[in-house]
Amino acid sequence: MISRSLPFPRLTSFLLIGLMAAVLTPGASAQQPLANHLSKRVVGDYGYWSKYQTPPYGAAQIPYRKLTHINHAGVSFDASGTLTVPDGFIEPELNNSAHAAGVKVLLLLGGDSVGLEASGAMQTLVDNIAAFEKQYAYDGVDFDWEYPETSGDRAFLVKLMAKLRLSNPSYVLSIDAAPWGGYGYDLKHLQHSLDYVNVMMYDCAGPWTAHGQLNSPIYWDPHNPAPYECQPGGSVNDTATIFLKEMPGSQINMGTPFYGYHYANIHHLFGFCPNAPFTDDGECDNTVESGNYGTAIKPLVNQHGWKTFYDPIAYVPYMLRTDGSDGYITYDDAYSTYYRVWYSDWQRGLGGTFLWSLDADYDGHSQDLLYAMYNASVGGH
């Protein structure tokens, strides 16, 4: 498998060609001007818990001038429509600093959607959201339901978004949608209420797979022996095609991960976990761990017995041990992040990109992936 891999210099050359093509390629129709000289959205998810991590990442660490929107995560709700706000969530500095930079802050909301559907408390939830947003100066709602699956779920989501839109026409409204959960999202009707959809084009790899997948391919590599692990929509290219059939590109943000997965007991791309036949679910399970780019992955790139390769079809990196021993890491770096964003924004004409999550890129000093996103977002015009 190593013979199929692009080494670092070749990918750099490829991206330089991409930069030149960005200037020559007609982009999508121009959107209304956004904050920070951007004409494409750069949306960052920020979890309140990250300020308690090492290194801490809070409102003071966010480079607001590289973003257009922030989704503030941590609040949930129950079947009665009551919001649950964790201790430490309220962070006035976040909203004040973002607004000073022209950046919108959305309340990222997840919870007991199915229970709410059965209880009939939808309006209570809408009213509670409106009160919370007014009290703490939020600009809208990002709704993360993983995942609506039934016809009832599908209709419920459309109705909830319509009620939120009616409650405040000036809200910025979005949902997070998984490519493989397509049926649950009635995009043709949702687009009338939503400003945009954040497509979660990642987690093709993880403990729930039996093979060492690529976390977020830009193009689908047909050498993958288990396409069912991440299909349909198993790449940025395929996912864009699926969503563009249902809604305008200007309402779509393509996701990019600031984290990766380390498979402990395989030693090549698409390797089969030897423990999978013996686990209850037939997957790799606890031999796979996630890791943030800034603290867990970046320090290993071409160091400490690891070497980076690039899949020449998927255009994303992965790492293997230089001595051939077990160890495989799938991740995104600044090069693949730049190309993913450029391709999504300017080649496919999408409205922007979004990331999970801001803290995962931070090494205590820099944020390579976020800066790559920003540069690609302004690089097409």
Secondary structure per residue as TSV (DSSP state, phi and psi in degrees):
chain	resnum	aa	ss	phi	psi
A	1	M	-	360.0	-27.8
A	2	I	G	-63.8	-32.2
A	3	S	G	-66.0	-16.9
A	4	R	G	-89.4	2.5
A	5	S	-	-96.8	144.0
A	6	L	B	-87.2	121.7
A	7	P	-	-71.6	168.3
A	8	F	H	-53.2	-49.6
A	9	P	H	-62.1	-36.1
A	10	R	H	-67.6	-38.5
A	11	L	H	-66.8	-37.8
A	12	T	H	-59.4	-44.3
A	13	S	H	-62.0	-41.7
A	14	F	H	-59.9	-42.0
A	15	L	H	-71.3	-30.9
A	16	L	H	-64.7	-38.6
A	17	I	H	-63.5	-41.8
A	18	G	H	-60.5	-37.5
A	19	L	H	-62.5	-43.2
A	20	M	H	-67.1	-38.9
A	21	A	H	-65.5	-31.0
A	22	A	H	-60.3	-35.2
A	23	V	H	-73.5	-30.5
A	24	L	H	-92.8	-17.3
A	25	T	S	-87.8	126.1
A	26	P	-	-62.2	130.1
A	27	G	-	-88.4	-175.5
A	28	A	S	-70.1	167.7
A	29	S	-	-59.3	142.5
A	30	A	-	-64.1	140.5
A	31	Q	-	-95.7	170.7
A	32	Q	-	-62.6	144.2
A	33	P	-	-56.1	139.9
A	34	L	-	-112.8	178.8
A	35	A	G	-63.7	154.2
A	36	N	G	62.1	39.0
A	37	H	G	64.0	24.5
A	38	L	-	-102.2	139.9
A	39	S	S	-109.7	1.8
A	40	K	S	-126.0	145.3
A	41	R	E	-71.4	140.8
A	42	V	E	-124.8	105.0
A	43	V	E	-109.5	125.0
A	44	G	E	-114.7	129.7
A	45	D	E	-83.5	130.8
A	46	Y	E	-127.9	116.0
A	47	G	E	-91.4	133.1
A	48	Y	G	-59.5	-26.8
A	49	W	G	-69.7	-16.5
A	50	S	G	-68.3	-20.2
A	51	K	G	-74.0	-8.9
A	52	Y	G	-100.3	0.6
A	53	Q	S	-84.6	178.0
A	54	T	S	-120.8	117.6
A	55	P	S	-73.4	152.0
A	56	P	-	-66.9	142.8
A	57	Y	-	-134.5	104.7
A	58	G	-	-128.1	-162.9
A	59	A	G	-56.5	-33.0
A	60	A	G	-70.8	-21.5
A	61	Q	G	-92.4	-13.2
A	62	I	-	-74.5	125.0
A	63	P	-	-83.8	85.3
A	64	Y	G	-59.0	-28.6
A	65	R	G	-71.6	-3.8
A	66	K	G	-103.6	6.0
A	67	L	-	-128.4	162.5
A	68	T	S	-114.4	-31.5
A	69	H	E	-142.8	149.0
A	70	I	E	-126.2	130.6
A	71	N	E	-98.3	115.8
A	72	H	E	-93.3	111.5
A	73	A	E	-99.0	148.0
A	74	G	E	143.3	-20.8
A	75	V	E	-89.9	138.0
A	76	S	E	-126.6	179.1
A	77	F	E	-145.4	162.9
A	78	D	-	-115.4	-174.2
A	79	A	T	-65.6	-18.8
A	80	S	T	-87.1	-4.4
A	81	G	-	86.3	9.6
A	82	T	-	-82.7	132.6
A	83	L	E	-81.6	141.4
A	84	T	E	-111.7	114.9
A	85	V	-	-111.4	111.8
A	86	P	-	-66.3	153.5
A	87	D	T	-58.7	132.9
A	88	G	T	91.8	-4.8
A	89	F	-	-71.2	-46.4
A	90	I	-	-63.6	122.6
A	91	E	-	-142.0	79.6
A	92	P	H	-53.0	-32.8
A	93	E	H	-60.5	-32.9
A	94	L	H	-61.9	-55.3
A	95	N	H	-66.7	-40.6
A	96	N	H	-64.5	-45.2
A	97	S	H	-67.4	-40.6
A	98	A	H	-62.8	-47.7
A	99	H	H	-64.2	-34.0
A	100	A	H	-63.4	-27.5
A	101	A	T	-95.7	5.8
A	102	G	T	79.5	12.2
A	103	V	-	-93.5	135.9
A	104	K	E	-85.1	143.2
A	105	V	E	-116.8	122.0
A	106	L	E	-107.0	145.2
A	107	L	E	-81.2	112.4
A	108	L	E	-81.8	116.2
A	109	L	E	-120.7	126.8
A	110	G	E	-136.0	152.6
A	111	G	E	174.0	-155.0
A	112	D	-	-83.0	70.5
A	113	S	H	-64.4	-40.9
A	114	V	H	-65.1	-41.3
A	115	G	H	-63.2	-38.5
A	116	L	H	-65.6	-37.5
A	117	E	H	-59.5	-40.5
A	118	A	H	-77.7	-29.9
A	119	S	H	-82.6	-21.7
A	120	G	T	76.7	19.2
A	121	A	-	-97.5	26.0
A	122	M	H	-58.4	-45.6
A	123	Q	H	-65.0	-33.8
A	124	T	H	-61.5	-43.4
A	125	L	H	-62.2	-46.0
A	126	V	H	-59.2	-43.3
A	127	D	H	-65.8	-40.3
A	128	N	H	-66.0	-38.6
A	129	I	H	-62.9	-45.4
A	130	A	H	-59.8	-41.8
A	131	A	H	-66.5	-41.5
A	132	F	H	-64.8	-45.2
A	133	E	H	-61.9	-41.9
A	134	K	H	-66.4	-42.9
A	135	Q	H	-65.2	-38.2
A	136	Y	H	-111.6	11.3
A	137	A	T	62.9	49.7
A	138	Y	-	-91.7	159.8
A	139	D	-	-106.8	-1.5
A	140	G	E	164.5	-164.4
A	141	V	E	-134.5	134.6
A	142	D	E	-112.4	119.1
A	143	F	E	-104.7	119.6
A	144	D	E	-114.1	100.0
A	145	W	-	-115.5	110.7
A	146	E	S	-116.4	92.5
A	147	Y	-	-145.8	146.3
A	148	P	-	-68.7	134.5
A	149	E	-	-127.8	-35.2
A	150	T	S	-94.6	171.5
A	151	S	H	-62.2	-36.5
A	152	G	H	-64.6	-42.9
A	153	D	H	-60.3	-44.0
A	154	R	H	-59.5	-47.6
A	155	A	H	-70.0	-36.9
A	156	F	H	-61.2	-42.7
A	157	L	H	-64.1	-41.3
A	158	V	H	-61.1	-44.5
A	159	K	H	-65.8	-42.1
A	160	L	H	-63.7	-45.0
A	161	M	H	-64.9	-36.6
A	162	A	H	-64.7	-40.0
A	163	K	H	-67.0	-39.6
A	164	L	H	-64.2	-41.5
A	165	R	H	-63.2	-42.7
A	166	L	H	-65.1	-34.3
A	167	S	H	-67.0	-28.4
A	168	N	-	-158.6	97.5
A	169	P	T	-59.6	-19.7
A	170	S	T	-88.0	-4.8
A	171	Y	-	-54.5	146.0
A	172	V	E	-89.7	119.2
A	173	L	E	-118.2	133.8
A	174	S	E	-147.8	162.4
A	175	I	E	-128.2	158.3
A	176	D	E	-101.6	124.3
A	177	A	E	-126.7	131.7
A	178	A	-	-86.4	136.0
A	179	P	G	-55.6	-39.5
A	180	W	G	-83.4	-1.8
A	181	G	G	-104.4	30.9
A	182	G	G	-56.9	-36.6
A	183	Y	G	-62.8	-33.6
A	184	G	G	-69.7	-11.2
A	185	Y	-	-111.7	105.6
A	186	D	-	-82.7	79.1
A	187	L	H	-65.4	-30.2
A	188	K	H	-65.0	-31.4
A	189	H	H	-93.8	-36.5
A	190	L	H	-61.2	-32.4
A	191	Q	T	-62.7	-18.9
A	192	H	T	-76.3	-22.6
A	193	S	T	-101.6	-32.5
A	194	L	-	-87.2	148.9
A	195	D	S	-77.6	-39.3
A	196	Y	E	-166.8	167.4
A	197	V	E	-116.4	131.9
A	198	N	E	-93.1	113.8
A	199	V	E	-89.0	118.4
A	200	M	-	-82.2	74.4
A	201	M	-	-87.4	69.4
A	202	Y	-	-163.3	-179.5
A	203	D	-	68.0	31.2
A	204	C	S	-72.3	-20.2
A	205	A	S	-109.1	164.8
A	206	G	S	148.6	179.4
A	207	P	T	-61.3	-19.8
A	208	W	T	-85.0	5.7
A	209	T	-	-109.8	161.0
A	210	A	S	-100.4	-10.0
A	211	H	B	-125.3	161.4
A	212	G	-	-79.8	80.9
A	213	Q	-	-70.0	172.4
A	214	L	-	-91.5	132.8
A	215	N	S	-60.1	-41.4
A	216	S	S	-153.3	78.0
A	217	P	-	-64.2	142.9
A	218	I	S	-80.8	-40.2
A	219	Y	S	-123.9	149.0
A	220	W	-	-74.5	127.3
A	221	D	-	-91.7	112.1
A	222	P	T	-68.0	-6.6
A	223	H	T	-75.5	-9.7
A	224	N	-	-61.6	120.2
A	225	P	S	-79.6	-6.4
A	226	A	-	-135.1	66.1
A	227	P	G	-61.9	-24.0
A	228	Y	G	-63.7	-16.4
A	229	E	G	-66.9	-23.8
A	230	C	S	-146.8	28.4
A	231	Q	-	-119.7	152.6
A	232	P	S	-77.5	169.7
A	233	G	S	72.3	42.6
A	234	G	-	-85.4	13.0
A	235	S	S	-154.5	164.5
A	236	V	H	-59.2	-45.1
A	237	N	H	-58.8	-50.5
A	238	D	H	-67.3	-40.2
A	239	T	H	-65.1	-42.2
A	240	A	H	-58.8	-42.2
A	241	T	H	-62.4	-42.8
A	242	I	H	-62.9	-49.8
A	243	F	H	-72.2	-31.9
A	244	L	H	-67.9	-19.7
A	245	K	T	-74.2	-17.7
A	246	E	T	-109.2	-22.8
A	247	M	S	-157.2	161.6
A	248	P	-	-64.1	147.0
A	249	G	G	-59.3	-30.9
A	250	S	G	-63.6	-16.3
A	251	Q	G	-102.8	14.5
A	252	I	E	-120.1	129.5
A	253	N	E	-111.6	127.9
A	254	M	E	-86.9	133.7
A	255	G	E	-81.1	149.4
A	256	T	E	-139.5	135.5
A	257	P	E	-90.2	141.2
A	258	F	S	-103.1	31.8
A	259	Y	E	-151.4	172.5
A	260	G	E	-148.4	-171.2
A	261	Y	E	-130.5	137.0
A	262	H	E	-109.3	114.5
A	263	Y	E	-93.3	120.3
A	264	A	S	-82.5	-24.4
A	265	N	S	-122.1	24.3
A	266	I	-	-127.7	159.8
A	267	H	-	-131.7	20.1
A	268	H	S	-156.4	161.3
A	269	L	T	-58.0	134.5
A	270	F	T	65.5	20.7
A	271	G	-	-66.1	153.5
A	272	F	B	-94.3	127.7
A	273	C	-	-67.7	120.0
A	274	P	T	-65.6	-18.7
A	275	N	T	-85.8	-11.3
A	276	A	G	-57.8	-41.0
A	277	P	G	-63.7	-14.4
A	278	F	G	-109.3	1.5
A	279	T	S	-90.4	159.6
A	280	D	T	-62.2	-34.5
A	281	D	T	-103.4	2.2
A	282	G	S	72.9	21.8
A	283	E	S	-119.0	179.2
A	284	C	-	-71.7	-28.6
A	285	D	G	52.7	-126.6
A	286	N	G	-77.1	8.7
A	287	T	G	-89.1	3.2
A	288	V	E	-123.4	131.7
A	289	E	E	-129.1	145.5
A	290	S	E	-85.4	156.8
A	291	G	E	-151.2	139.0
A	292	N	E	-69.7	144.6
A	293	Y	I	-61.8	-47.0
A	294	G	I	-64.8	-37.8
A	295	T	I	-107.1	-30.0
A	296	A	I	-104.7	-28.1
A	297	I	I	-107.3	-49.5
A	298	K	G	-52.7	-41.0
A	299	P	G	-65.9	-13.8
A	300	L	G	-97.1	-12.7
A	301	V	T	-61.2	113.9
A	302	N	T	54.3	34.9
A	303	Q	-	-143.5	162.9
A	304	H	T	54.6	38.2
A	305	G	T	82.9	14.0
A	306	W	E	-114.8	150.4
A	307	K	E	-136.1	137.2
A	308	T	E	-89.9	137.1
A	309	F	E	-126.2	163.9
A	310	Y	E	-125.2	129.6
A	311	D	-	-67.7	122.1
A	312	P	T	-74.8	-8.8
A	313	I	T	-102.7	-48.7
A	314	A	T	-77.9	-20.6
A	315	Y	-	61.8	36.2
A	316	V	-	-131.1	154.8
A	317	P	E	-87.9	163.4
A	318	Y	E	-152.7	164.3
A	319	M	E	-122.7	145.8
A	320	L	E	-131.0	161.6
A	321	R	E	-74.7	138.1
A	322	T	T	-67.6	-23.9
A	323	D	T	-93.0	5.9
A	324	G	S	81.0	2.7
A	325	S	-	-76.0	173.7
A	326	D	S	-63.2	141.9
A	327	G	-	145.3	121.5
A	328	Y	E	-145.3	128.2
A	329	I	E	-125.4	125.7
A	330	T	E	-107.3	133.6
A	331	Y	-	-163.2	177.7
A	332	D	-	-118.5	143.8
A	333	D	-	-117.5	-171.3
A	334	A	H	-64.9	-33.0
A	335	Y	H	-69.5	-49.5
A	336	S	H	-69.0	-33.5
A	337	T	H	-65.0	-44.3
A	338	Y	H	-59.2	-49.3
A	339	Y	H	-65.7	-40.9
A	340	R	H	-57.0	-45.8
A	341	V	H	-70.4	-44.8
A	342	W	H	-59.2	-47.1
A	343	Y	I	-61.2	-45.5
A	344	S	I	-65.1	-47.7
A	345	D	I	-72.9	-48.5
A	346	W	I	-104.8	-29.6
A	347	Q	I	-85.5	-42.1
A	348	R	S	-97.4	-8.1
A	349	G	-	73.4	29.2
A	350	L	-	-78.3	164.6
A	351	G	S	-78.6	-14.0
A	352	G	E	164.6	-166.8
A	353	T	E	-137.5	162.2
A	354	F	E	-142.0	164.5
A	355	L	E	-136.0	149.5
A	356	W	E	-124.1	118.5
A	357	S	-	-135.3	165.7
A	358	L	G	-57.1	-41.7
A	359	D	G	-67.2	-27.1
A	360	A	G	-68.2	-17.8
A	361	D	G	-90.5	-9.5
A	362	Y	-	-91.6	128.4
A	363	D	-	-108.7	12.0
A	364	G	S	100.6	-13.6
A	365	H	S	-137.0	-39.6
A	366	S	-	-137.7	166.2
A	367	Q	-	-135.3	81.2
A	368	D	H	-59.9	-43.0
A	369	L	H	-71.7	-40.6
A	370	L	H	-63.5	-40.8
A	371	Y	H	-66.4	-35.1
A	372	A	H	-64.2	-40.8
A	373	M	H	-60.4	-48.7
A	374	Y	H	-60.6	-48.3
A	375	N	H	-61.5	-38.4
A	376	A	H	-70.0	-31.8
A	377	S	H	-70.8	-28.6
A	378	V	H	-98.4	-4.8
A	379	G	T	-84.9	-1.6
A	380	G	T	-99.4	4.4
A	381	H	-	-143.6	360.0
